[in-house]
Amino acid sequence: MSTPEEQLQRYRRSIDNVDAILIHTLAERFKLTQSVGVLKAGHGMPPSDPGREQRQIARLRRLAEDAELDPEFAEKFITFVIAEVIHHHERLAGAE
C-alpha cells in the first residue's frame, strides 16, 4: 500500500506527462496552421474563415461533452487558439 505522498507524486507525474503531450500537440497544430497561413497569404486568401471557426467551436464543444470536459472551457480554449492562429495569418498576409 502506498502513502498519500506517494500517490500524489504518481498523480503529478501523470499530470506532467499530459502537460508535455499538450505542449507537443499544440506545437504540431501551430506548425500546420503556419503552413495554412503561408498558403493563404500566397494566394490572397483571407487570414480568417469565420464559418470554419464556428464549425470548429461547435465540433470541439461536442467533443468536450463526450469527453466529460466543460464545453465552456473547451470553447474558451479553442477560441484563444484560433485568435492566435488568425494573428499569425494576418502577420503572414502583411509580409506578402
C-alpha positions in Angstrom: 0.0 0.0 0.0 1.3 3.4 -0.9 1.2 6.6 1.2 -0.8 9.6 0.2 2.5 11.4 -0.6 3.5 8.5 -3.0 0.0 8.6 -4.6 0.3 12.4 -5.0 3.7 12.0 -6.7 2.2 9.4 -9.1 -0.7 11.7 -10.0 1.7 14.6 -10.5 4.0 12.5 -12.8 0.9 11.6 -14.9 -0.1 15.3 -15.0 3.4 16.3 -16.1 3.2 13.7 -18.9 -0.2 15.0 -20.0 1.1 18.6 -19.9 4.0 17.5 -22.2 1.6 15.9 -24.6 -0.5 19.1 -24.7 2.5 21.3 -25.5 3.8 18.9 -28.2 0.3 18.7 -29.7 -0.1 22.4 -29.7 3.3 22.8 -31.3 2.3 20.4 -34.1 -1.0 22.2 -34.5 0.7 25.6 -34.9 3.2 24.1 -37.4 0.2 23.0 -39.5 -1.6 26.3 -39.2 1.6 28.1 -40.1 1.6 26.2 -43.4 -2.1 27.1 -43.9 -1.2 30.8 -43.3 1.6 30.6 -45.9 -0.7 29.1 -48.4 -3.5 31.6 -47.7 -1.0 34.6 -47.9 0.5 33.3 -51.1 -2.9 33.1 -52.8 -4.5 36.2 -51.4 -6.9 34.3 -49.2 -8.3 36.0 -46.1 -6.5 35.2 -42.8 -9.7 34.1 -41.1 -12.6 31.9 -42.1 -15.4 32.7 -39.6 -17.6 29.8 -40.9 -14.9 27.3 -40.3 -14.1 28.8 -36.9 -17.7 28.5 -35.8 -17.9 24.9 -37.1 -14.7 24.0 -35.2 -16.0 25.6 -32.0 -19.3 23.6 -32.2 -17.4 20.4 -33.0 -15.0 20.8 -30.1 -17.9 21.6 -27.7 -19.4 18.3 -28.7 -16.1 16.5 -28.3 -15.7 18.1 -24.9 -19.2 17.0 -23.8 -18.4 13.4 -25.0 -15.2 13.5 -23.0 -16.9 14.9 -19.9 -15.0 18.2 -20.2 -16.7 21.5 -19.6 -17.7 22.7 -23.1 -17.5 26.3 -22.0 -13.8 25.7 -21.1 -13.2 23.9 -24.4 -14.8 26.9 -26.3 -12.6 29.4 -24.4 -9.5 27.4 -25.1 -10.1 26.9 -28.8 -11.2 30.5 -29.2 -7.9 31.6 -27.8 -6.0 29.2 -30.1 -8.0 30.4 -33.1 -7.3 34.0 -32.3 -3.6 33.3 -32.1 -3.7 31.5 -35.4 -5.5 34.4 -37.1 -2.9 36.8 -35.7 -0.2 34.7 -37.2 -2.0 34.5 -40.5 -2.5 38.3 -40.5 1.2 38.8 -40.0 1.9 36.5 -42.9 -0.5 38.3 -45.1 1.1 41.6 -44.3 4.5 40.1 -45.2 3.5 39.3 -48.7 
